[in-house]
Amino acid sequence: MEPSETADNANEWENDADIAVATRALGEPDALFRISRSRLRVKLFAGIGLMIYGLVANYLWWVHGPGRFGHVQFELLILPPILGVGLLRAMFRSRRLRVLIYPTGLLRLQDGEVESIPWKSIDVVKIRVAGTVPIIERDADGAVAVCWLPIVAPKVMVWTTWIEVSSEDNDPTRISSALADYPDLAERIQRETFALLWPKILSELASGIPVPFGELLATPTGLFNGKRLLPWAEIKEITISQKAFAVKRHGGWLPWFAKDVSAMPNPHVLIAIANMLGQQTIEELDEDDDKE
C-alpha cells in the first residue's frame, strides 16, 4: 500500500455519494476497494514521466544521435511512451471504479452505474496474471478447505492483470488491478466463490459426473483433454507462469496441457481437485502395496 493510502481511502469513502447510498441501503461493507487520490497521482505522474522520457529520448536519438534502430532501441525508445499511454488510459478508465464487498456478494460502482453480483450467482471466475503460486489451506482433518491464487498488481502495466466473474444470467464483470489493495480483493473473490463452488463440484465428482474446465474435463479417474486421459496420480504439478496454465506429468519434458490462464474457468477450483484426487490416488496405491 502506498503512503497515506488508508487515510486517503477513509476520507473519500465518507465523501462519496454513491457509497453513502449503498451503505444506507445495504449497511457497512466488509471492505471497500477503489483508487485513492494518492495512488492515482503516483500512477499519473509515472505515466506522464514515461511519455516525457520517450519524447526526449527519441528526439535526442533520432535528431542528434546515431538514429539506428534495433531491439535495444525499441525497449529504450519506443516501449516507455507506449507504457506511459497504457498506464494513463488504464487509470483514467478506472478512476471512478469502486468495489464493495458484502457477505452476500460484491457491489461494483462506476460513473453512476451500479452492478450487484451475489456470490451464489457466480459460476465462473477467470484471472489474468503473469505468474503465481497456488495457496491451498486445509481443515483440521487435512482435507482441502480453500484454494486461491495470489494476484499481485503490476506497478505499471495494470491493464495486463485482472479478475473476472460471470454467471449464466450476467455478462462477465472484469475488475482492473488498478484498484488499491488489489491482492486482498482478488483473494476475497476467490475465497467466496470457492466456498460455494467446491461442495457442488465434489458432489458431482462423487456421482461420476464430469466437471468441465474449458477444454479440460475433471473426472474421478483423471483429467480429459479431448480423448486424452491423464490420471490424477500422474500429474506432477500445475503451474501458472508466463501467463500460461500448464499441467505437467511425471516423466514428461513438455506440459501435457498448456493454455493462456485467462481462458481457464475456475483455475483455483481445478488446482484444488487435482491436489485432492491426486493425493487420494497416491494413498490408495500405497495401501495396495502394503497389502501385497
Sequence and secondary structure as in RCSB ss.txt:
>XXXX:A:sequence
MEPSETADNANEWENDADIAVATRALGEPDALFRISRSRLRVKLFAGIGLMIYGLVANYLWWVHGPGRFGHVQFE
LLILPPILGVGLLRAMFRSRRLRVLIYPTGLLRLQDGEVESIPWKSIDVVKIRVAGTVPIIERDADGAVAVCWLP
IVAPKVMVWTTWIEVSSEDNDPTRISSALADYPDLAERIQRETFALLWPKILSELASGIPVPFGELLATPTGLFN
GKRLLPWAEIKEITISQKAFAVKRHGGWLPWFAKDVSAMPNPHVLIAIANMLGQQTIEELDEDDDKE
>XXXX:A:secstr
  TTHHHHHHHHHHH HHHHHHHHHH   SEEEE  HHHHHHHHHHHHHHHHHHHHHHHIIIIIS     HHHII
IIIHHHHHHHHHHHHHHHHTT EEEEETTEEEEEETTEEEEEEGGG  EEEEE S B  EEEE TTS EEEEE  
    SS GGG EEEEE SSS  EEEETTSTTHHHHHHHHHHHHHHHHHHHHHHHHHTT  EEETTEEE SSEEEE
TTEEEEGGGEEEEEEETTEEEEEETT SS SEEEEGGG SSHHHHHHHHHHHHHHHHHHHHHHHHH 
